[in-house]
Amino acid sequence: MFANPFKLKKLGILGMNNRNINYIGKFNKRKNFPLVDDKLKTKQIANKHNIAVPELLGFIDSQVYVNRFDKIIKELKCFVIKPAQGSGGKGILVIVDKIGDKFIKPNKEELDYSDLKRHISNILSGLYSLGGKNDVAVFEKLVDFDDAFDGFSYEGVPDVRVIVYRGYPALAMMRLSTSNSDGKANLHQGAVGVGIDIASGKALNAVQFGDPIKVHPDTNRNLKDLKVPYWSDILYLAAKCYEMTEMGYLGADIVIDKNKGPLVLELNARPGLAIQIANDLGALKRFNKIDEVVGTHLSVEEKVNFSKSNF
């Protein structure tokens, strides 16, 4: 029932205390946290560094402007509302259609204008933000995800989480939404995590709620058939986020738009550890290998090529 610490060490498993002290604490400068903790700031700095992100429709930063949200979405039927400083997928509202005066969620639930206003007001009050601070409601255009993922995700946009360590892509997984996760690619809410081979972009293993699975729980699609398109571009985009943020332990969440290709959805300065379970691999083995070559590879391309050749 209990994990043997010596066995975990031999497997190279990165634990939470080790992560917090020796990786987040050591390689992520406190002054840079706002660049990733605030999704609006992430978008603004990404645009300066020519890093592709989902289109920003607008934002609301005060309760007095809540009633103006219809001017931001205009005639769009598909959009996303999210807290700028939210975490763990909390507070993200995905709208996939609009019929009359009703806004339709991925699970077919209908919301009206008052529901959206209440949700925006809750975001502004800090209900979903880190530390409960007053927040900003960010409006994004919904990603039209690539056909390559048909049957692999249920009522939502799948994304790729890449752990970038000291500029090198080290671990990757695909996060696939399910009926449990309400159209969101968040593992804590029931999304499926699929470990992805760094060299090829092909699926390795899959888990849901920490347990191994072989097929998607809603579509019955064999998860071993998953292969991520634009794989080299995704690794390059993730590694480039290190150059942008100067954070040595970083989670880059990337989506693939059918027309625009890979886009950085958001960044995480405290990426979780479940990616090790999805890959059936301890992160420390790869981190240690990267430590041995830091300074050898100067360009993003060189770092990506090293990861593809060694992982």
N, C-alpha and C positions, 0 to 999 in steps of 0.2 A: 504493500500500500504506500510505502514511502520510497522516494528516490534516493539511491546511494550517492552521496556527494563525490566519492572517488570515481564512480562510474561516469557520472555527469562530467567530471573534469576530463576524464579520458576521452569522452565523446566530443569535447570542445564546446559544451553547452554554455551559452552566455546567460547568466542569471540576472535578476533585476538589480540587485545591489551592485554587482560588478559593472553592469551597464550604466547605472546612474553615476557611479563614482569615477570609474576609469575610462569611460567612453563619452557619455554626455558631459560630465563635469570637466573632463580633460580637454576634449576636442571642440566643444561648442561654447564659444564665448558668449557670456550673458548679454552683451550689448547687441548681439546679432539675433537674439530670440524673436524680437518683434517682426523681423523680416519673414519669419515662417509662422509665428503664432497668429498673425493678423493676415487673413486671406486677401484683404484689399491691398495691403502693402506688398504682399507677394506678387500680386498681379502687376502692380505699378513698377516694381523693380524688375520683374521678368520682361516687361515690355522694353525697358531700357537696355536689357542684355539680349534682346532679340530671341527670347525663349517663348515659344508658342503656348498660349493658354486659351481656355474657353472664353468666348466673347463676353465682356462685361457690359451689361445693359444699363446698370446704374446702381445707386445705393441710397439708403435712407439712414440718416444719423441722428434724427431727433423725432420725438413723439409727435411734434406739431406737423410733421410732413407725412405721417402714415397714410392719410387719405389720398396722397398723390401717387400711390404705387401703380395705379392703372396707367399713368402717363409713362412710367418706366417700361412696363411690359407692352404697352401700346396694343397692337392687334395680335400679338404672339399667342399661340395656343400651347406652346411648350416652353417651359423655363424652370429655373431652380432658384429658390430663396434659401440663403444660408447665413448663419451668424459669422461675422468676420473672425471672431475669436473663439469659435466653437471647437469642440474636440470629440473624438469618438463617434462622429456621425450625428451627434445630437443637434437637433434644431434644423436639420436640412429638410426642406420641403420640396419634393419633386412633383411638378405638374406636367402631365403628358398630353393633355387635351383640354379643350374648353368647348362646352356645349351650352349655348344660350348664356345664362348667367352662372353656370356651374363650372368649377374647375375640377378636373379629373386627376386623381392620383394614380400611380401605377397599379394599385390593387383595386381600381375602379371606384373607390370611395369618392363621393362628390362633396366639394366644399363650395361655399359661397363667398361673397366679398367680405362679409363680416368675419368669417373664419380666417381668411388671409390677413385681414387687418389685425386680428387678435394675435396671430402668429408673429407678425412683424413687430407688434408692440411687445410681445414676450421676448423677442430677440433683443430689442433695444433696452429692455429692462435688465438684461444680463442673465436671463433664465438658463441659457445654454452656454454661456461664456466661461472661460477659465477664471476661476476665482469669483464668479458672480458679478464681474464689473459691467458697467453700462457698455453696450455693444453697438455695432453697425449691421444693418441688414443689407446683404449683398445680393444683387440679382444677376444671374448668368443665363446665357442662352443654353438650352439643353443640348447636350452632345448627341449627334446622330451616329450611334455606334456602328462600327464596321460589321458587314455581313458575315465576316469570318467567325463571329461569336454567336451566330444563330443557334439556339438550343443549349448554349452553355450558360446563359444568364436568363433570369426570370424577372420580367417587368422592371428592368433597370439597366443602368449602364455599368458594364464591368470595367475594372481598372487594374493596372499593373502597379504593384508596390515594389520599388527597387531600393534596397539598402545600399547607400553609397558611403564607403568608409575611406576617409582621407583622399577622396577624389576617384576612387575605384568602385565600380559596381561589384558588390560582394555577394548579395543574395537577392532573389526575385521571386515574387509569387503573383498569380492572377487572383483577384477577388471577384467572385461572381455572386450577384444578388439572387435571393430566393424569396419565396412567399413569406418566410419568417422575417427576412430583413427589410421588407416593405420597399423594395426597389433600391436599397442602398447597399453599397459594397463594403459593409462593415462586419468583420468577423464576430464581434461581440453581440451583434444583433441577429446573427444567423446566416451570414453570407458564407459561401464556400471559399476556402483558400487552396489554391493549386500551386504547388512548388514548380518553378520554371527553371529549366537548365540554362545557365548563363551563356554557354557556348552556342546553343541552337534555338532557344526560345520555345522548346517543346516541354510538354507537361511531364512532371516526375511523379508526384504524389498529390493526394487531395484530402482535405479534412473539413469537417463541419463541427462546430462546438468542441474542437479538439480531438474528435474521433475520426479515424480513417474511413473514407468512402470511395467508391469507384465510379458512381454515376451521379449526375445532378439530381437532387431529391425531387425536383418539380418536373423536369423534362426527360429524365432518364437517359440523357446523353452521356456517352462514355467519356469521362474526363481525360483519359489517356490520349484521346484523339486531338486534344487542344494543342494548337501551335500558334504562337503569337506572331502576327505579321509586323513588318517594320521593326524587327527586333533590334538590329544594329542601331537604327535611329533612336529607338527608345533608350538603349543603354547610353548613347551619346548625350541625349537630352538630360537623362538623370545625372550623368557625370558632370555636365555643364552647370547643374544647379549647385554643385560644390563650389565652382568658381564664382558663382553669383552670391552665395551666402557665406562662404568661408567656414562652413560647419563640417567638421570631420566625421560626425556620425549623424547621418541624415536619411530620412525616408522620403522618397519622391514618388508621388502618386500620379500616374500617367494614364490618360484615356486615349482611345483611338477613334477619331471622327472619320466617318465615311468619306468626307470630302477634303478635310484639312489634315488628316494624318494624326500623328501623336501630339498630344497637348498635355502640358503639366497642369493637373487639376489642383493640387495643393502640395505643400511640403510639411514635413513633421520633424521637429527637433528631438522628439522623444519616441521614435518608432518602437512599436511593441516587439515582443519576442516570439510570437506565434509563427512567424515566418520560418523559424527553425523546425517547427513541427511539420509545416507544409512541405518543407524540403527534406525532412528526415535527416537533418544535418546540423551540427553545432557551428555557430557563427565564428567562434574563436579560431578554428583551424584556418579559416580564410583570412580573418583579420591578422593573424600572426604572419601569414604568408605575405600579405600586403605590407606589413611593417618592415619586412626584410628588403623591400624594393622601393620604399618611399624615397623620392628624390632622383630615382633612376629615370622615370618617365615624366616628361615635362608637359606634353600636350594632352588634351582630352582624348584624342584619338589613340595615343600610345597607352593610356590607362585603360581604355575600353578594350583594346586589342590584347593587353596583358590578361585582363579578366576573362575574355573569351577563350584565350589559349590555356589558361590554368584552372578555370572553374567550370 
